[in-house]
Amino acid sequence: MSTSDATRQPQSNALPGAAPWHFDTMQTHVGAAPAQGHGAHVTPIVASAGFAFDSVDHAASIFSMDHLGSYAYARAGNPTNAVVEQRLAALEGGAGAVLTASGQAATVLALLAIVRSGDHVVASSQIYGGTTGLLNERFAELGISVSYVDEQNDAEAWRRAARPETRAFFAESISNPLCTVLDTRLVADVAHEIGVPLIVDNTLATPYLSRPLEHGADIVVHSTTKFLAGHGAVIGGAIVDGASFDFGREPEKWPALHTPSSPGEAGLWERFSPQGLAYVLRVRAILRDYGPAASPFNAFLLQLGIETLSLRMRQHVANAREVVQFLTSHPAVSVVHYAELPDSPWRAAAASYLEHGAGSVFSFELRGGLEAGKRFIAALRLFSHIANIGDVRSLAIQPASTTHSPLTESERTTVGIPAGLIRLSIGIEDARDLLADLSAALDAAHTDAIARDI
């Protein structure tokens, strides 16, 4: 199996808390160096399916994982991807990272690296609908069961949901669309108490707003499609391992990390846990076999996005705060779901875990329900009606008429999606223009509804 430089510990001068570099510097520099041979200052796109070996011995050392800095086939590793993997690992404070073709692929690989048929996962119910479908349908087909915790910051709820066959906890740092915030330390402590890792989807927060590994989480996944890439132009995912979970304490739980791939060899944990690479190399083996590798073209675009991450996130959050303030005082709006609001049940968790704000994806409820929401969406001019999030451009969608339209009204209410709910993803435009567009759309959609309700 070939591996890449991304499986090695990030450069010492790039590790958070131990080095002279701060976040804005790391997002621009970690992993990159002038290209050998021609000195290109920007990381080049290495568009090659395969890589030449120096010798027979060199080839053998790659496939035996004795030489982790070389490449054999792009499905398992690529020099362009490796730069981005090193950078993401440094920004999250992890030991290593793996890029994937999509965020959904990242979730799949992160779990399948440690979960197999007969095992069980406990997840927060406040997770992306696509992840719920993955766990309920695809994982069920593999014989992997899942239980959900509705009160995600209730330690006892996680304990009650756990079983002897539980192998992972899964949650999101900030959820979509209700902007719930995970008490990461609380859930991590319960996970470790029962002997399983906590995997956190950090897509909406990004490492600029929150670094779950610093609060007890063991593994982080991202849909890099969203804020990390930032421009709505590329699909991708990433897995970052903190190398903090002790998979050696109960080896019978984790056979994939302890079973040698060939007779006479040591398992991944025995060989690579001292370097903090055992889990990352297990993920890369799954990547090699299932095949959802990230394209170097996409990795290149992702890198460009990451270089301005903090700048964009500051503007995203600043704009979101202005929009939230506007919506909370508008008579057409019944409630705004944003974790920084004084009456939000997530305010305390946001203050503890979200260093620079609660992000820019949130929702609000319109008076007038489904039809009012449809009129609101139709009246928008600056906001785009798109199901994606995390774009530099502001986006809006009504889940009840789109993503959740197959559900009955009762089913939508059960999952926290009332008919008049509107999800916004606030971009980096001038906030004055965003407020003007929202104001006009609210007025156009709700003149009659407001008159009846007041």
C-alpha positions as CSV (number, residue, x, y, z in Angstrom):
1,M,0.0,0.0,0.0
2,S,1.3,3.4,-0.9
3,T,1.1,6.3,1.5
4,S,2.0,9.9,1.4
5,D,3.7,12.7,3.3
6,A,0.3,13.6,4.7
7,T,0.5,10.6,7.0
8,R,3.5,12.1,8.8
9,Q,3.5,14.4,11.8
10,P,3.0,18.0,10.7
11,Q,6.1,20.2,10.7
12,S,7.0,21.1,14.2
13,N,6.9,24.8,13.5
14,A,3.3,24.4,12.4
15,L,1.8,22.6,15.4
16,P,-0.7,24.7,17.4
17,G,0.5,25.6,20.8
18,A,4.1,24.5,20.2
19,A,5.3,26.8,17.4
20,P,5.8,30.4,16.4
21,W,3.1,30.2,13.7
22,H,-0.5,31.3,14.3
23,F,-3.6,30.3,12.4
24,D,-3.5,32.9,9.6
25,T,0.1,31.9,8.9
26,M,-0.5,28.2,9.0
27,Q,-3.4,28.3,6.6
28,T,-1.1,29.9,4.1
29,H,2.2,28.1,4.5
30,V,2.0,24.6,6.1
31,G,3.0,21.8,3.8
32,A,4.0,23.9,0.9
33,A,7.5,24.4,-0.5
34,P,8.9,25.6,-3.8
35,A,8.5,22.7,-6.2
36,Q,11.6,20.7,-7.0
37,G,13.1,21.2,-10.4
38,H,11.4,24.5,-11.3
39,G,10.8,26.3,-8.1
40,A,7.1,27.1,-8.5
41,H,6.0,29.0,-5.5
42,V,2.4,27.9,-5.7
43,T,1.8,24.2,-5.0
44,P,1.5,22.5,-8.4
45,I,-1.2,20.2,-9.6
46,V,0.4,16.8,-9.9
47,A,-1.8,15.2,-12.6
48,S,-0.4,11.7,-12.6
49,A,-2.2,8.4,-12.0
50,G,1.0,6.6,-11.2
51,F,4.5,7.4,-9.9
52,A,7.8,5.9,-11.0
53,F,9.9,3.9,-8.6
54,D,13.6,4.6,-8.1
55,S,14.3,0.8,-7.9
56,V,12.8,-2.5,-7.1
57,D,13.8,-2.1,-3.5
58,H,12.2,1.3,-3.5
59,A,8.9,-0.1,-4.8
60,A,9.0,-2.9,-2.3
61,S,9.5,-0.4,0.6
62,I,6.4,1.6,-0.5
63,F,4.1,-1.4,-0.6
64,S,5.4,-2.7,2.7
65,M,4.8,0.8,4.2
66,D,8.5,1.1,5.1
67,H,8.8,4.3,3.1
68,L,5.8,6.6,3.9
69,G,7.1,9.6,1.9
70,S,6.7,8.1,-1.5
71,Y,3.8,7.4,-3.9
72,A,2.8,4.5,-6.1
73,Y,-0.8,5.1,-7.3
74,A,-2.8,8.3,-7.0
75,R,-5.8,6.6,-5.5
76,A,-3.9,6.2,-2.2
77,G,-1.8,9.4,-2.3
78,N,-0.8,12.4,-4.4
79,P,1.8,15.2,-3.7
80,T,-0.8,17.9,-4.3
81,N,-3.2,16.3,-1.9
82,A,-0.5,15.8,0.7
83,V,0.2,19.5,1.0
84,V,-3.5,20.1,1.8
85,E,-3.6,17.1,4.2
86,Q,-0.7,18.5,6.1
87,R,-2.3,21.9,6.3
88,L,-5.6,20.6,7.5
89,A,-3.9,18.4,10.1
90,A,-2.0,21.5,11.4
91,L,-5.1,23.7,11.5
92,E,-7.1,21.1,13.4
93,G,-4.2,20.3,15.7
94,G,-4.1,16.7,14.5
95,A,-1.4,14.1,13.7
96,G,-2.4,13.4,10.1
97,A,-5.2,13.8,7.6
98,V,-6.7,12.2,4.5
99,L,-8.5,13.9,1.7
100,T,-11.5,12.2,0.1
101,A,-13.7,12.9,-2.9
102,S,-16.6,14.3,-0.9
103,G,-17.7,15.0,2.7
104,Q,-20.0,12.0,2.6
105,A,-17.0,9.8,1.6
106,A,-15.1,11.2,4.6
107,T,-17.8,10.1,7.0
108,V,-18.0,6.7,5.4
109,L,-14.2,6.1,5.6
110,A,-13.9,7.5,9.1
111,L,-16.4,5.1,10.4
112,L,-15.6,2.0,8.3
113,A,-12.0,2.2,9.4
114,I,-13.1,1.0,12.9
115,V,-16.7,-0.3,12.5
116,R,-17.8,-3.5,10.9
117,S,-20.8,-5.8,10.6
118,G,-22.4,-6.4,14.0
119,D,-21.1,-3.2,15.4
120,H,-23.1,-0.2,16.6
121,V,-22.8,3.6,16.4
122,V,-24.4,6.2,18.6
123,A,-25.1,9.6,16.9
124,S,-26.7,12.9,17.7
125,S,-30.0,13.3,16.0
126,Q,-28.9,16.8,15.1
127,I,-26.8,15.8,12.1
128,Y,-26.9,16.3,8.4
129,G,-29.8,14.5,6.7
130,G,-27.4,12.8,4.3
131,T,-25.5,11.3,7.2
132,T,-28.7,10.1,8.7
133,G,-29.6,8.4,5.4
134,L,-26.1,6.9,5.2
135,L,-26.4,5.4,8.7
136,N,-30.0,4.3,8.5
137,E,-29.8,2.7,5.0
138,R,-26.3,2.0,3.7
139,F,-24.8,1.1,7.0
140,A,-27.8,-1.0,7.9
141,E,-27.2,-3.0,4.7
142,L,-23.7,-3.7,6.0
143,G,-25.1,-5.0,9.3
144,I,-24.1,-1.8,11.3
145,S,-26.8,-0.4,13.6
146,V,-27.2,3.1,14.9
147,S,-29.0,4.8,17.8
148,Y,-29.7,8.5,18.0
149,V,-29.5,10.9,21.0
150,D,-32.1,13.7,20.8
151,E,-30.6,15.7,23.7
152,Q,-27.1,15.8,22.4
153,N,-25.6,17.6,25.4
154,D,-27.1,15.2,27.9
155,A,-24.4,12.8,29.1
156,E,-26.9,10.3,30.4
157,A,-28.6,10.1,27.0
158,W,-25.3,9.0,25.4
159,R,-24.7,6.5,28.2
160,R,-28.2,5.0,27.8
161,A,-27.7,4.7,24.0
162,A,-24.4,2.9,24.2
163,R,-24.2,-0.9,23.9
164,P,-21.4,-3.5,24.4
165,E,-21.0,-3.5,20.6
166,T,-20.8,0.3,20.3
167,R,-17.7,1.4,18.5
168,A,-18.1,5.1,17.9
169,F,-19.9,8.3,18.9
170,F,-20.7,10.7,16.1
171,A,-21.9,14.3,16.2
172,E,-21.5,17.8,14.6
173,S,-19.8,20.8,16.2
174,I,-22.5,23.1,14.7
175,S,-25.6,21.5,13.2
176,N,-27.5,22.4,10.1
177,P,-30.0,24.1,10.0
178,L,-30.9,24.7,13.6
179,C,-27.4,25.9,14.7
180,T,-27.2,23.5,17.7
181,V,-23.8,23.5,19.3
182,L,-22.1,20.3,20.7
183,D,-20.7,20.2,24.2
184,T,-17.7,18.4,22.9
185,R,-15.9,17.8,26.2
186,L,-19.0,16.3,27.8
187,V,-19.7,13.9,24.9
188,A,-16.0,13.0,24.6
189,D,-15.8,12.1,28.3
190,V,-18.7,9.8,28.0
191,A,-17.3,8.2,24.8
192,H,-14.0,7.6,26.5
193,E,-15.7,6.3,29.6
194,I,-17.3,3.5,27.6
195,G,-14.2,3.0,25.5
196,V,-15.0,4.4,22.1
197,P,-13.7,7.4,20.0
198,L,-15.8,10.6,19.4
199,I,-15.9,11.6,15.7
200,V,-17.0,15.2,15.1
201,D,-18.1,16.7,11.8
202,N,-16.6,20.2,12.0
203,T,-17.8,21.4,8.6
204,L,-19.9,24.4,9.7
205,A,-17.4,25.6,12.3
206,T,-14.1,24.9,10.4
207,P,-11.0,24.9,12.6
208,Y,-11.1,28.7,12.6
209,L,-14.2,28.7,14.8
210,S,-13.7,25.5,16.7
211,R,-11.0,22.7,17.1
212,P,-12.8,19.7,18.5
213,L,-9.6,17.8,19.0
214,E,-8.6,20.3,21.7
215,H,-11.7,19.5,23.6
216,G,-11.5,15.8,23.7
217,A,-12.8,14.6,20.3
218,D,-10.6,12.0,18.6
219,I,-11.3,12.3,14.9
220,V,-12.7,15.2,12.8
221,V,-14.4,15.0,9.5
222,H,-15.2,17.8,7.0
223,S,-17.1,18.4,3.9
224,T,-14.4,20.6,2.4
225,T,-17.0,21.5,-0.2
226,K,-18.3,24.1,2.2
227,F,-16.4,26.8,4.1
228,L,-12.9,25.3,3.7
229,A,-13.0,25.6,-0.1
230,G,-15.5,28.4,0.3
231,H,-16.5,29.3,-3.3
232,G,-19.1,26.6,-4.2
233,A,-16.9,25.3,-6.9
234,V,-15.5,22.0,-5.7
235,I,-16.6,18.8,-3.9
236,G,-14.4,17.3,-1.3
237,G,-14.0,15.8,2.1
238,A,-11.3,15.3,4.8
239,I,-10.6,13.2,7.8
240,V,-8.2,14.5,10.5
241,D,-7.0,12.2,13.3
242,G,-5.8,13.5,16.6
243,A,-4.0,10.3,17.4
244,S,-5.5,10.6,20.9
245,F,-7.6,7.5,21.2
246,D,-5.9,4.4,22.6
247,F,-7.0,1.6,20.2
248,G,-4.5,-0.6,21.9
249,R,-6.3,-0.7,25.3
250,E,-8.9,-3.2,24.1
251,P,-7.5,-4.7,20.9
252,E,-10.4,-7.2,20.5
253,K,-12.6,-4.2,19.7
254,W,-10.5,-3.0,16.8
255,P,-9.4,-6.1,14.8
256,A,-8.6,-4.1,11.7
257,L,-5.9,-2.2,13.5
258,H,-4.4,-5.2,15.1
259,T,-4.7,-7.9,12.5
260,P,-1.6,-8.2,10.2
261,S,-2.3,-7.8,6.5
262,S,0.2,-10.5,5.8
263,P,1.5,-13.5,7.9
264,G,4.5,-12.6,10.0
265,E,3.8,-8.8,9.9
266,A,2.7,-6.6,12.8
267,G,-0.6,-4.9,12.8
268,L,-1.0,-1.2,12.1
269,W,-1.4,-0.3,15.7
270,E,1.8,-2.0,16.7
271,R,3.8,-0.6,13.9
272,F,2.5,3.0,13.7
273,S,0.8,4.0,16.9
274,P,4.1,5.5,18.3
275,Q,4.1,7.9,15.4
276,G,0.4,8.6,15.7
277,L,-0.3,7.2,12.3
278,A,-2.1,3.9,12.8
279,Y,-5.7,5.2,12.3
280,V,-4.7,7.5,9.4
281,L,-3.0,4.5,7.6
282,R,-6.1,2.4,8.2
283,V,-8.2,5.1,6.6
284,R,-5.9,5.3,3.7
285,A,-6.1,1.5,3.2
286,I,-9.9,1.8,3.1
287,L,-9.6,4.7,0.6
288,R,-7.4,2.6,-1.6
289,D,-9.9,-0.2,-1.6
290,Y,-13.1,1.7,-1.9
291,G,-11.7,4.3,-4.2
292,P,-13.2,7.7,-3.3
293,A,-9.9,9.6,-3.8
294,A,-9.7,13.3,-4.0
295,S,-8.7,14.7,-7.4
296,P,-5.5,16.8,-7.3
297,F,-7.4,19.5,-9.2
298,N,-9.9,19.7,-6.4
299,A,-7.2,19.6,-3.8
300,F,-5.5,22.6,-5.5
301,L,-8.8,24.6,-5.4
302,L,-9.3,23.6,-1.8
303,Q,-5.8,24.8,-0.9
304,L,-6.6,28.2,-2.5
305,G,-9.7,28.4,-0.4
306,I,-8.0,27.4,2.8
307,E,-5.4,30.2,2.3
308,T,-8.2,32.8,2.9
309,L,-10.3,30.8,5.4
310,S,-9.9,33.1,8.5
311,L,-10.5,36.2,6.4
312,R,-13.7,34.8,4.9
313,M,-14.9,33.4,8.2
314,R,-14.6,36.7,10.0
315,Q,-16.7,38.3,7.3
316,H,-19.2,35.4,7.3
317,V,-19.7,35.7,11.0
318,A,-19.9,39.5,11.0
319,N,-22.6,39.5,8.3
320,A,-24.5,36.7,10.0
321,R,-24.7,38.7,13.3
322,E,-26.1,41.7,11.4
323,V,-28.7,39.5,9.6
324,V,-29.7,37.8,12.9
325,Q,-30.2,41.1,14.6
326,F,-32.4,42.3,11.8
327,L,-34.5,39.1,11.7
328,T,-35.1,39.0,15.4
329,S,-36.8,42.4,15.3
330,H,-38.9,41.8,12.1
331,P,-42.6,41.2,12.6
332,A,-42.8,38.5,9.9
333,V,-40.3,36.3,11.8
334,S,-41.5,34.2,14.8
335,V,-38.1,32.8,15.9
336,V,-34.5,32.8,14.9
337,H,-32.3,29.8,15.6
338,Y,-28.8,31.1,16.2
339,A,-26.6,30.0,19.1
340,E,-25.4,33.5,20.1
341,L,-28.9,34.8,20.9
342,P,-29.6,35.3,24.6
343,D,-32.5,32.8,24.6
344,S,-30.7,30.1,22.6
345,P,-30.3,26.8,24.5
346,W,-26.9,26.6,22.8
347,R,-25.5,29.9,24.0
348,A,-23.4,28.5,26.8
349,A,-21.9,25.8,24.5
350,A,-21.2,28.4,21.8
351,A,-19.4,30.6,24.3
352,S,-17.2,27.6,25.4
353,Y,-16.4,26.1,22.1
354,L,-16.8,28.7,19.3
355,E,-13.9,31.0,19.7
356,H,-14.8,33.5,17.0
357,G,-18.6,33.1,16.7
358,A,-21.4,30.7,15.9
359,G,-20.9,30.6,12.2
360,S,-23.1,31.8,9.4
361,V,-25.5,29.0,8.7
362,F,-28.7,29.2,10.7
363,S,-32.5,29.3,10.2
364,F,-35.5,31.3,11.1
365,E,-39.2,30.7,11.1
366,L,-41.7,32.8,9.1
367,R,-45.2,33.5,10.1
368,G,-47.5,32.1,7.5
369,G,-45.9,28.7,7.1
370,L,-45.3,26.9,3.9
371,E,-46.8,29.4,1.4
372,A,-45.2,32.4,3.1
373,G,-41.8,30.6,2.8
374,K,-42.4,30.0,-0.9
375,R,-43.2,33.6,-1.5
376,F,-40.2,34.7,0.4
377,I,-37.8,32.5,-1.6
378,A,-39.3,33.7,-4.9
379,A,-38.9,37.3,-3.9
380,L,-35.2,37.1,-3.1
381,R,-32.8,38.7,-5.7
382,L,-29.4,38.7,-4.1
383,F,-29.6,35.5,-2.2
384,S,-29.4,32.4,-4.4
385,H,-31.9,29.6,-4.0
386,I,-29.4,26.7,-3.6
387,A,-29.2,23.6,-1.4
388,N,-25.5,24.1,-0.7
389,I,-24.0,26.1,2.2
390,G,-20.6,27.7,3.0
391,D,-20.3,29.7,-0.2
392,V,-18.9,33.3,-0.4
393,R,-22.3,34.1,-1.9
394,S,-25.4,34.2,0.3
395,L,-27.8,31.3,-0.1
396,A,-31.3,30.5,1.1
397,I,-33.6,27.5,1.0
398,Q,-36.9,26.4,2.5
399,P,-36.4,22.8,3.6
400,A,-40.1,22.0,3.7
401,S,-40.5,22.7,0.0
402,T,-37.2,21.2,-1.1
403,T,-34.9,18.9,0.8
404,H,-37.6,17.7,3.2
405,S,-40.6,17.8,0.9
406,P,-41.0,14.0,0.7
407,L,-41.8,14.0,4.5
408,T,-45.3,14.6,5.9
409,E,-45.9,17.8,7.9
410,S,-45.9,15.6,11.1
411,E,-42.6,14.0,10.1
412,R,-41.0,17.4,9.4
413,T,-42.1,18.7,12.8
414,T,-40.6,15.6,14.5
415,V,-37.2,16.4,13.0
416,G,-37.4,20.1,13.8
417,I,-38.3,21.4,10.3
418,P,-41.6,23.4,10.5
419,A,-43.2,24.5,7.3
420,G,-42.1,28.1,7.6
421,L,-38.4,27.4,8.3
422,I,-35.9,29.2,6.1
423,R,-32.2,28.2,6.2
424,L,-29.7,30.9,5.3
425,S,-26.0,30.6,4.5
426,I,-24.6,34.1,4.9
427,G,-21.8,35.0,2.5
428,I,-19.2,37.8,2.4
429,E,-21.2,40.5,0.5
430,D,-21.8,43.9,2.0
431,A,-24.3,43.4,4.9
432,R,-26.3,46.4,3.8
433,D,-27.2,44.7,0.5
434,L,-28.1,41.5,2.3
435,L,-30.5,43.3,4.7
436,A,-32.1,45.2,1.8
437,D,-32.7,41.9,-0.1
438,L,-34.1,40.2,3.0
439,S,-36.3,43.1,3.8
440,A,-37.8,43.3,0.4
441,A,-38.5,39.6,0.3
442,L,-40.1,39.6,3.7
443,D,-42.3,42.5,2.8
444,A,-43.3,40.9,-0.5
445,A,-44.1,37.5,1.1
446,H,-45.8,38.6,4.3
447,T,-47.9,41.7,3.8
448,D,-51.1,39.8,4.2
449,A,-49.8,37.3,6.8
450,I,-48.4,40.1,9.0
451,A,-51.7,42.0,8.9
452,R,-53.6,38.8,10.0
453,D,-51.2,37.9,12.7
454,I,-50.7,41.3,14.4
